[in-house]
Amino acid sequence: MVELVQAGRSPAELSREFGVTAQSIINWVGQAAVDAGKPLPRKDSLTTVEREELVRLRKQLRQVQMERDILAKTTAWFAGRSDVTPNKSSDS
């Protein structure tokens, strides 16, 4: 599709011919430009590799935040238990 647009065919024409929305074709052309190092003037001009890394890093961040929250709750629970006292050694 991208090559057809670059060859001069319009996204609307291709949309009718292939049953894909014109906006999808426009998005593909824009992403191909970004991947080729020729970003279009958009605020989210990330390459496919950068976008995949962003997804991976966001997933990793959610995991680390969940682990941090679990540790914080566990620490608070142990700190709030008054029936647990450390054994003191009488080796003096």
LINRA-V735619 format. One line per field, one symbol per residue. ss: DSSP state (2 for helix, 1 for strand, 0 for the rest). A space follows every 50 residues. Layout:
ss->???
This chain:
ss->02222200002222222200022222222222222000000000000222 222222222222222222222222222222000000000000
